[in-house]
């Protein structure tokens, strides 16, 4: 007779068995708006920028292993003409004027590891196929990371991987910033000095206060400013348009019927818009005088610290994997991006590729995704720049107070 044990211990003396439910539930991620926008409006051109493009894209390898290259911008002729029969051209020719921008790329990567054999592997192998899951998870991660780099460039002029060695660049601010709730004279002035530019933004935000949310009056003012500032629009279906991404809190304010300046009664609704526009921009909210409003669930935020100069401004981003570092207080400012014609430069000499790693005789295995890329705001300048020499007429930022979202 075989005596059965009186109890099944879990300390290793008796049989241990663990059962896994083979139904895998993945964490839900918020979709990245730019995955769609850059797919639709992405064209490759090193000479003329397509009128409907959000990205000026370079796929060419770096010459001679260099991690930077320079692109040029030529001014249109605007000199005084010679008029009359006694007006010679000799010594009165207009000199060609040009500016340039140096663009960079740097490496980035992410990896996933799991067991190759052994107890851990045998317990988990019925739960998932580790490497096929790794491929999907790495793909999702890289899509979100690409969106983060895009927002980095719009807000702080470059993707954050360019701040690492060997490029070691320093982030700044988009010089074209529009603050809701302050006069034209109080809009933040651009400065080559980073702290001065930060202080100018900080002073405007303090003056605007925490009650300045997106509304119809601001959009009408913004459309006037975009034309006056010569921010080059996109050409979408033969019409001049700007695309403005807005965070979810601002979506509430522009739709709030209790707000006298909401857009709810006046704008062109999505139901009446072009079918291609709706297909290309699934989060499209509507059209206000040529400004297409698109909801961005991952829109960044801005937090201001300090009661005076020197101010500190912290940008909060939605990082890959629902790692949300955005501000949540009522005093948080929402950053909305206004997109014109090809405002972003994307240098991608090495596409994302996967590599396997096996160590301890395949006891552990890993898979990583690797690429080389640099995203930068398209901005040209003189060799010896000052605050007024930069040419950045392709995008801007609009800053709004978050405000409370109430249902009563």
Protein Blocks (a to p, Z undefined) as FASTA:
>chain_A
ZZddfbdcfehpaccdddddfbdcdddddddfklmmmmmmgccdfkbgcfkbcbdcdfbd
cehhiabdcdddddddfbdcdedjklcfehpaccddddddddddddddddddddfbdjkl
mmmmmmpcfklmmmmmmmmmmmmmmmmmmmmmmmnopafklmpcfklpacdddfbdcdeh
iafklpccddfblklmmmmmmmmmmmnommbccdfklmmmmmmmmmmnopacddeehiac
ddddddfklmmmmmmmklmkbcklmmccfklmcfklmmmmmmbgbdeehiacdddfkbcc
dddedjbdcdddddddddehhiafbdfbfklccddddddehkbccddfbccddddddeeh
hlaccddddddddddddddddfbdcfklpccffbccddddfbjadfZZ
